[in-house]
Amino acid sequence: MNVKQDAFAALRYRDFSIVTLNQFCLTLAILAYSLYTLTKDPLTLGLIGLAEAIPFIALSLWGGYFADRFNKQTIMKICLFCAIPLPLVLWGLFHAYSLKQIELSTLSWGVYAVIFGLGTIRGFYNPSATSLKPFLIPRDIYANGATWTTIGWQSGGIIGPMLGGLMLAFLGRETSLISVAVLLGLCFLLVNLLSKRTFPKIETEHVLQSLGEGFRFIAKTKIVLWAISLDLVSVLFGGVIALLPIFAEDILKIGPEGLGYLRAAPSIGALITMITLTRFPPTRHAWRNMLLAVAGFGLFTLLFAYSNSLWLSLFALAMTGACDSISVVIRQTILQIYPPENMRGRVAAVNGMFVSSSNELGAFESGLAAKYLGPVIATVFGGSMTLLVVALSWAKTKDLFGVDITQAEQK
C-alpha cells in the first residue's frame, strides 16, 4: 500500500482514529450567543475570549513542560475529567438567572469564571493532545494525519453550531449545556480507550531551561517561526467568528437558527477543502500555498464585511474556512516534522500561546473594535491587516519558497 496516495492512511491506525473522534466531540458552540442575547453588549463577546485566553497563555508553557515530562495520555484524562462539570455549572448559573435568583451581573461574572477555568484546563490539555498525534502514525503520513485532525475538528464545527443554534432556539440554553457535558464525558471515555505507551523524556532537569528550549527551537527554525507568526497575526486581526452573533442579530437579522448557519459555514468550506487535501496535500510548495491561503482568508473577510445578503455572507465565510484549512494543514505538518520527539510538547505549547490563544485575543480585539467602530468597520480593519501581513511575509521569506517539506518528511 502506498500511504502517500491513500486518503485514509492515518485513519487506519486505531489510536489516531480515536483521537480524531475525540477532537470531533470537543465542541462548545452556544455560550457567546447566549450571553450576548442577554446583555446586548458586543464587548461581552470579547471579555469571554479574554477570560479564556489569560489562563491559557499563562499556563501553556507549563502545560508543554508537563507534556514532555510526564505521560501525555494521563494528562489528557485528568483535564477532561475536570472539564466535565463546567457546562453543568453554567447550566446552574443560567437556571438561577431564569428564576431571578441572581442578577445579570452575577451571571456574567459567573460565566467569566467558568470560562477562566476552561482556559486553565486547555493550558495543560492542548500541548499534550497536540504533541501526542505524531506518536500515533508513521512520519511519512504526517500531512495526511494533519488533514484528518482538522477534518475531525471542522466536522464538529459544522454539526455542533447547527445543533447548538437549533437547541438554543427550540429547547433552550440549559438543555444545550447539558449536551455539552455529555460530549465531554464521551471524550473522557475515548481517551481511556487509547493503548498505553511511553514517550521520550526531557533531557535537562532544569525547569526554567527546559521551558525556554521551545522558544529557542522556534527562533532558530525560520519556517516554524514564520508559520506561527503569520497565523498569529492573521487570526488575531482577521477572525470574524466572535462577531457573528452581532451580524446575525443586528445586521442580517436571522436569529439563533441563522447564527448556527453562519457558525457552520466556515467549517463546511473547510471540510470540503480537507476532503480534497486528503488526495492532494498542499505540502509540496508549502510556503507559497500558505501565503496564498492566508491572503484569500483576508479577501473573503472583506467580502463578508460588506455583505447584506445571507447567501453571500455564507459563501464568504465558507471560503474563509477553506483558505484557513489549507494554512492549518501546512502549519500542523511543519510543527510535527521539525521539532525533536522530546520537545514536541513545549513547541506545541509555544504554538498554542501564540496561535490558539490568538482566537481568544482576536475575539477580544474584535469585540472592542465592534463596540467603538461598529462590526462592519471592525471586520474591514481585520481583513485589511491580514493582507498587509501577507505582503510583509512574502517580502521577508522568499527563501522559504524553495523549501519542500515533503522531502523533510522522508529524512
C-alpha positions in Angstrom: 0.0 0.0 0.0 1.4 3.4 -1.0 0.5 5.5 2.0 1.2 8.8 0.2 -1.7 8.1 -2.2 -4.0 6.6 0.4 -6.5 9.2 1.5 -7.4 7.2 4.7 -3.8 6.3 5.6 -3.8 8.0 9.1 -7.3 6.6 10.0 -6.0 3.0 9.5 -4.2 3.5 12.9 -6.7 2.8 15.7 -5.4 5.2 18.2 -5.2 8.1 15.7 -8.9 7.4 14.8 -9.8 7.5 18.5 -8.0 10.9 18.9 -9.7 12.3 15.8 -13.1 11.2 17.1 -12.3 12.8 20.4 -11.4 16.0 18.6 -14.8 15.9 16.8 -16.7 15.8 20.2 -14.9 18.8 21.7 -17.4 21.5 20.7 -18.6 24.4 22.7 -20.7 26.5 20.3 -23.5 28.3 22.1 -22.2 30.3 25.0 -21.2 33.6 23.4 -24.6 33.9 21.7 -26.5 33.1 24.9 -24.8 35.8 26.9 -25.0 38.4 24.1 -28.7 38.0 23.8 -29.0 38.9 27.5 -26.5 41.8 27.6 -26.7 43.2 24.0 -23.1 44.3 24.6 -20.5 43.4 21.9 -17.8 43.8 24.5 -19.2 40.8 26.3 -18.1 38.6 23.4 -14.5 40.0 23.7 -14.5 39.5 27.5 -15.4 35.8 27.1 -12.4 35.4 24.8 -10.2 37.2 27.2 -11.3 35.2 30.2 -10.2 32.0 28.4 -7.0 33.4 26.9 -5.4 34.8 30.1 -5.0 31.4 31.9 -4.3 29.6 28.7 -1.4 31.9 27.8 -0.1 31.9 31.4 -0.1 28.1 31.7 0.7 26.8 28.2 4.5 26.7 28.8 3.9 24.7 31.9 1.5 22.5 30.0 4.2 21.9 27.4 6.7 21.1 30.1 4.3 18.6 31.7 3.5 17.0 28.3 7.2 16.3 27.7 7.9 15.4 31.3 5.0 13.1 32.1 2.6 10.8 30.2 0.6 12.8 27.7 -2.4 10.5 27.8 -2.7 10.7 31.6 -2.7 14.5 31.4 -5.5 14.4 28.8 -7.6 12.1 31.0 -7.2 14.4 34.1 -8.0 17.5 32.1 -11.2 16.1 30.5 -12.3 14.7 33.9 -12.0 18.2 35.3 -13.8 19.8 32.3 -17.0 17.7 32.5 -18.6 19.7 35.4 -18.0 23.1 33.8 -21.1 23.1 31.5 -23.2 21.9 34.4 -22.0 24.9 36.4 -23.1 27.1 33.5 -26.4 25.3 33.5 -26.9 26.2 37.1 -26.0 29.8 36.5 -28.4 30.3 33.7 -31.1 28.4 35.5 -30.7 30.6 38.6 -30.9 33.7 36.4 -34.1 32.4 34.7 -35.6 32.1 38.2 -34.5 35.6 39.0 -32.3 34.2 41.9 -29.3 36.1 40.6 -28.7 39.4 38.8 -27.4 39.7 35.3 -24.0 41.0 36.6 -23.7 37.9 38.8 -24.5 35.6 35.8 -21.9 37.4 33.7 -19.1 37.2 36.3 -20.0 33.5 36.9 -19.7 32.8 33.2 -16.4 34.5 33.0 -15.1 32.5 36.0 -16.2 29.2 34.4 -14.5 30.2 31.1 -11.4 31.1 33.1 -11.5 27.5 34.4 -11.8 26.2 30.9 -8.8 28.2 29.8 -6.8 26.7 32.7 -7.6 23.2 31.6 -6.8 24.0 28.0 -3.4 25.2 29.0 -2.5 21.7 30.1 -4.7 19.7 27.7 -3.7 21.2 24.4 0.1 20.6 24.5 -0.4 17.0 25.4 -3.1 16.4 22.8 -1.2 18.1 20.0 2.2 16.5 20.8 0.6 13.1 21.1 -0.6 12.8 17.5 2.9 12.4 15.8 3.4 9.3 18.0 0.3 7.6 16.7 1.2 7.4 13.0 4.4 7.0 10.9 6.3 10.1 9.9 5.6 9.8 6.2 1.9 10.4 6.6 2.0 13.4 9.0 0.4 15.6 6.3 -2.5 13.1 6.0 -2.8 13.0 9.7 -2.9 16.8 10.0 -5.6 16.8 7.4 -7.8 14.3 9.2 -7.2 16.0 12.5 -8.6 19.2 11.0 -11.5 17.3 9.4 -12.4 16.0 12.8 -12.4 19.5 14.3 -14.2 21.0 11.3 -16.9 18.3 11.3 -17.6 19.1 14.9 -17.7 22.8 13.9 -20.4 22.0 11.4 -22.6 19.8 13.5 -22.0 21.5 16.8 -23.0 25.1 16.0 -26.0 23.9 13.9 -27.3 21.7 16.7 -26.4 24.4 19.3 -28.4 27.0 17.4 -31.4 24.8 16.9 -31.3 23.6 20.5 -30.9 27.2 21.7 -34.0 28.2 19.7 -36.3 25.2 20.4 -35.0 23.6 23.7 -33.2 26.4 25.5 -29.7 27.0 26.5 -29.9 24.8 29.6 -30.5 21.6 27.6 -27.7 22.6 25.2 -25.3 23.0 28.1 -26.2 19.5 29.4 -25.5 18.1 26.0 -22.0 19.7 26.1 -21.3 17.9 29.4 -22.3 14.6 27.8 -19.9 15.3 24.9 -17.1 16.0 27.3 -17.9 12.7 29.1 -17.7 10.9 25.8 -14.3 12.5 25.2 -13.1 11.2 28.5 -14.2 7.7 27.7 -12.5 7.8 24.3 -9.1 8.9 25.7 -9.3 5.9 28.2 -9.5 3.6 25.1 -6.0 4.6 23.9 -3.3 2.0 24.1 -0.8 2.6 26.9 2.5 3.9 25.6 5.7 5.6 26.8 7.3 8.8 25.4 10.8 10.3 25.1 11.7 12.4 28.2 13.2 15.8 28.6 16.9 15.7 28.7 17.6 18.5 31.1 16.3 18.5 34.7 16.4 22.3 34.9 12.8 23.5 34.7 13.4 27.1 33.5 16.0 26.0 30.9 13.5 23.3 29.7 10.7 25.9 29.4 13.0 28.1 27.2 14.0 25.3 24.8 10.7 25.5 22.9 11.2 29.3 22.3 14.9 28.8 21.3 14.0 26.0 18.8 11.3 28.1 17.2 13.5 31.2 17.0 16.3 29.3 15.1 13.9 27.4 12.8 12.8 30.0 10.3 9.9 28.2 8.6 8.4 27.3 12.0 8.8 30.9 13.3 7.2 32.5 10.3 4.4 29.9 10.1 3.4 30.6 13.7 3.8 34.4 13.3 1.7 34.5 10.1 -1.1 32.6 11.6 -1.0 34.5 14.8 -1.4 37.9 13.3 -4.0 36.9 10.7 -6.2 35.2 13.3 -5.7 38.0 15.8 -7.0 40.6 13.4 -8.8 38.7 10.6 -11.2 36.5 12.6 -14.9 37.3 12.5 -16.3 34.4 14.4 -16.6 36.4 17.6 -18.7 39.0 15.8 -21.1 36.5 14.2 -23.8 36.9 16.9 -23.8 40.7 16.2 -24.1 40.2 12.4 -26.9 37.6 12.9 -28.8 39.6 15.4 -28.4 43.2 14.3 -27.3 43.2 10.6 -28.7 40.1 8.8 -31.5 39.7 11.4 -31.7 36.0 11.1 -31.9 34.9 14.8 -30.3 31.9 16.5 -31.1 29.5 13.7 -29.3 31.7 11.2 -26.4 32.1 13.6 -26.0 28.4 13.5 -25.7 28.5 9.8 -23.2 31.3 9.9 -21.1 29.5 12.5 -21.2 26.3 10.4 -20.3 28.0 7.1 -16.5 28.3 7.6 -16.4 24.6 8.8 -18.4 23.5 5.7 -15.9 25.3 3.4 -13.0 23.8 5.4 -14.4 20.3 5.4 -14.9 20.3 1.6 -11.3 21.5 1.2 -10.0 19.0 3.7 -11.5 16.1 1.8 -9.8 17.3 -1.3 -6.5 17.7 0.6 -6.5 14.0 1.6 -5.8 13.3 -2.1 -3.9 16.5 -3.0 -1.9 17.6 0.0 -0.6 21.3 -0.1 2.8 20.5 1.2 5.0 20.3 -2.0 5.1 24.1 -2.3 4.1 24.6 1.3 5.2 28.2 2.0 3.8 29.6 -1.3 0.5 27.8 -0.7 0.3 29.1 2.9 0.8 32.7 1.9 -1.8 32.4 -0.8 -4.3 30.8 1.6 -3.9 33.5 4.2 -4.3 36.2 1.5 -7.5 34.5 0.5 -8.7 34.5 4.1 -8.2 38.2 4.2 -10.0 38.9 0.9 -13.1 36.9 1.8 -13.2 38.5 5.2 -13.6 41.8 3.5 -16.3 40.4 1.3 -18.2 39.2 4.4 -17.9 42.7 6.0 -19.7 44.4 3.1 -22.3 41.7 2.5 -26.0 42.4 3.4 -27.1 39.0 1.9 -27.3 35.9 3.9 -26.2 33.7 0.9 -23.3 35.9 0.1 -22.3 36.0 3.7 -22.4 32.2 3.9 -20.3 31.9 0.7 -17.7 34.4 2.1 -17.5 32.6 5.4 -17.2 29.2 3.7 -14.3 30.5 1.7 -12.5 31.8 4.8 -12.8 28.3 6.2 -11.4 26.8 3.0 -8.4 29.1 3.0 -7.8 28.7 6.7 -7.9 24.9 6.4 -5.1 24.9 3.9 -3.0 27.1 6.2 -3.7 24.9 9.2 -2.7 21.7 7.5 0.6 23.1 6.3 1.4 24.6 9.8 0.5 21.4 11.6 2.6 19.3 9.3 5.6 21.7 9.8 5.1 21.5 13.6 5.1 17.7 13.5 8.1 17.3 11.2 10.7 19.7 12.5 10.6 19.5 16.4 12.6 16.7 18.1 10.4 14.0 19.7 11.2 15.0 23.3 10.4 18.7 22.5 7.1 18.4 20.8 5.1 19.3 23.9 6.9 22.5 24.5 6.9 23.5 20.9 3.1 22.8 20.8 2.7 24.9 23.9 4.5 27.9 22.4 2.4 27.4 19.2 -0.7 27.3 21.4 0.3 30.5 23.2 0.8 32.5 20.0 -1.7 30.9 17.7 -4.5 29.1 19.5 -4.8 31.9 22.1 -5.0 34.4 19.3 -8.5 33.2 18.7 -9.5 34.4 22.2 -7.4 37.5 22.0 -8.8 38.1 18.5 -12.3 37.8 20.0 -11.4 40.5 22.5 -9.9 42.7 19.8 -13.0 42.2 17.6 -15.4 42.8 20.4 -13.6 46.0 21.4 -13.3 47.3 17.8 -17.0 46.5 17.2 -18.1 48.4 20.3 -16.3 51.6 19.3 -16.1 51.3 15.5 -19.1 49.1 14.7 -18.9 45.5 13.5 -18.5 46.3 9.8 -15.6 48.7 10.2 -14.0 46.3 12.7 -14.2 43.4 10.2 -12.8 45.6 7.3 -9.9 46.5 9.5 -9.2 42.9 10.3 -9.2 41.8 6.7 -7.0 44.7 5.7 -4.5 43.9 8.4 -4.4 40.3 7.2 -3.5 41.3 3.7 -0.8 43.7 5.0 0.8 40.9 7.0 0.8 38.6 3.9 2.5 41.2 1.9 5.2 41.7 4.5 5.7 38.0 4.9 6.0 37.5 1.2 8.8 40.1 1.1 10.7 38.7 4.1 10.5 34.9 3.4 11.3 34.5 -0.3 14.0 31.9 0.6 11.3 29.6 2.1 9.6 29.2 -1.3 12.2 26.6 -2.2 11.7 24.5 0.9 10.0 21.2 0.2 8.6 19.8 3.4 7.6 16.6 1.6 11.4 15.9 1.4 11.8 16.7 5.1 9.2 14.0 5.8 11.4 11.4 4.3 14.5 12.4 6.4 
